[in-house]
């Protein structure tokens, strides 16, 4: 799985003109699922997301997690994180999981966040979403489960 986590002051997702989800300060996480990803990858990255220390402490150092600051997490599925532009100018998405598998693992990631105390705030899988955010910093971190120690 691949994640792009952005520290935000606020973020929201709109589908067909209806706001389907929004958060205040916290993390906007774009989540892509690859062919070889498993439920373990989803749970591993949910834990990494919850513990990611990108919020400032009293000394101005990025030393606090989203949980430490009482922030929220908005998770948005994004298969284009697996776009490959190595050949030509049109990205290939063959490394992305098929929609059914992608949705199941995205849902497992969100469920794992819920088990860690973060209410499910998501976009709508497979929909044409409009995502609005106010970056804080900006701070943007990429995470990938590839190469992690398998449990």
C-alpha positions as CSV (number, residue, x, y, z in Angstrom):
1,X,0.0,0.0,0.0
2,X,1.0,3.6,-0.6
3,X,0.0,6.5,1.4
4,X,0.5,10.2,1.1
5,X,-0.3,11.9,4.4
6,X,-0.7,15.7,4.6
7,X,-0.9,17.7,7.8
8,X,-3.9,20.0,7.3
9,X,-5.8,22.7,9.1
10,X,-9.0,21.3,7.6
11,X,-10.0,19.1,4.7
12,X,-13.2,17.9,3.0
13,X,-14.4,15.6,0.2
14,X,-17.3,16.5,-2.1
15,X,-19.1,14.1,-4.5
16,X,-21.7,15.3,-7.0
17,X,-21.9,18.6,-5.2
18,X,-22.5,17.0,-1.8
19,X,-19.9,17.2,1.0
20,X,-19.5,13.6,2.1
21,X,-16.9,14.1,4.7
22,X,-14.8,16.7,6.4
23,X,-12.3,17.2,9.2
24,X,-10.7,20.0,11.2
25,X,-7.0,19.9,12.0
26,X,-5.3,16.5,11.4
27,X,-4.2,14.4,8.5
28,X,-5.6,14.0,5.0
29,X,-4.4,10.6,3.8
30,X,-4.5,9.5,0.2
31,X,-4.4,5.7,0.0
32,X,-3.5,3.5,-2.9
33,X,-3.6,-0.3,-3.0
34,X,-1.3,-2.5,-5.1
35,X,-1.7,-6.0,-6.4
36,X,0.4,-7.7,-3.7
37,X,-1.0,-5.8,-0.7
38,X,-2.7,-7.7,2.2
39,X,-4.8,-7.0,5.2
40,X,-1.5,-6.9,7.2
41,X,-0.3,-4.0,5.0
42,X,-3.5,-2.1,5.7
43,X,-3.2,-2.6,9.5
44,X,0.5,-1.8,9.5
45,X,0.0,1.5,7.7
46,X,-3.0,2.4,9.9
47,X,-0.7,2.1,12.9
48,X,2.0,4.1,11.2
49,X,-0.5,6.8,10.3
50,X,-1.8,7.0,13.9
51,X,1.7,7.2,15.3
52,X,3.3,9.5,12.7
53,X,4.9,12.3,14.6
54,X,4.5,15.3,12.3
55,X,2.8,17.8,14.7
56,X,4.9,20.2,16.7
57,X,5.6,19.9,20.4
58,X,6.1,22.8,22.8
59,X,9.6,23.3,21.5
60,X,8.5,23.5,17.8
61,X,9.8,20.1,16.9
62,X,7.7,17.6,14.9
63,X,7.4,15.2,17.8
64,X,3.6,14.7,18.3
65,X,1.2,12.3,16.6
66,X,-2.3,13.1,15.4
67,X,-3.6,11.3,18.5
68,X,-1.4,13.4,20.7
69,X,-2.9,16.6,19.3
70,X,-6.5,15.4,19.3
71,X,-6.6,15.6,15.5
72,X,-8.7,13.8,12.9
73,X,-7.9,11.6,9.9
74,X,-9.7,11.9,6.5
75,X,-8.8,8.9,4.3
76,X,-9.4,9.1,0.6
77,X,-8.8,6.1,-1.8
78,X,-6.6,7.0,-4.8
79,X,-5.5,4.3,-7.2
80,X,-3.4,6.8,-9.1
81,X,-0.7,6.5,-6.4
82,X,0.2,3.4,-8.4
83,X,0.6,5.3,-11.7
84,X,3.8,4.4,-13.5
85,X,5.2,7.0,-16.0
86,X,8.4,5.1,-16.7
87,X,7.4,4.6,-20.4
88,X,5.8,7.4,-22.3
89,X,3.7,10.2,-20.9
90,X,0.5,8.4,-20.1
91,X,0.6,6.7,-16.7
92,X,0.0,2.9,-16.5
93,X,-2.0,1.7,-13.6
94,X,-1.4,-2.0,-14.0
95,X,0.3,-2.2,-10.5
96,X,-2.9,-0.9,-8.8
97,X,-5.2,-3.6,-7.3
98,X,-8.5,-4.3,-9.1
99,X,-11.3,-2.2,-7.7
100,X,-12.9,-5.0,-5.5
101,X,-9.6,-5.8,-3.8
102,X,-8.6,-2.1,-3.6
103,X,-11.9,-1.3,-1.9
104,X,-11.7,-4.2,0.6
105,X,-8.1,-3.2,1.6
106,X,-9.0,0.5,1.8
107,X,-11.9,-0.5,4.1
108,X,-9.6,-2.6,6.2
109,X,-7.2,0.4,6.6
110,X,-10.1,2.6,7.7
111,X,-11.4,-0.1,10.1
112,X,-7.9,-0.4,11.6
113,X,-7.9,3.4,12.1
114,X,-11.3,3.1,13.8
115,X,-9.9,0.4,16.1
116,X,-7.1,2.8,17.0
117,X,-9.7,5.5,18.0
118,X,-10.1,7.5,14.8
119,X,-13.8,7.7,13.6
120,X,-14.2,6.7,9.9
121,X,-13.9,9.8,7.8
122,X,-13.6,9.0,4.1
123,X,-14.4,9.9,0.6
124,X,-16.5,7.6,-1.6
125,X,-14.5,4.7,-3.1
126,X,-14.5,4.9,-6.9
127,X,-16.3,8.2,-7.1
128,X,-15.2,11.4,-8.8
129,X,-14.2,13.2,-5.7
130,X,-13.3,16.9,-5.1
131,X,-10.9,17.2,-2.3
132,X,-10.3,20.5,-0.6
133,X,-7.6,21.1,2.0
134,X,-5.6,23.7,3.7
135,X,-2.0,22.4,4.1
136,X,-0.3,23.0,7.4
137,X,3.4,23.6,6.9
138,X,3.1,22.2,4.3
139,X,4.0,18.8,5.7
140,X,3.6,15.8,3.3
141,X,4.9,12.3,4.1
142,X,4.8,9.3,1.8
143,X,4.6,5.8,3.3
144,X,4.7,2.5,1.6
145,X,4.3,-1.0,3.1
146,X,6.8,-2.5,0.5
147,X,9.8,-3.9,2.2
148,X,8.3,-3.8,5.7
149,X,8.9,-6.8,8.0
150,X,5.9,-9.1,7.4
151,X,4.1,-10.3,10.5
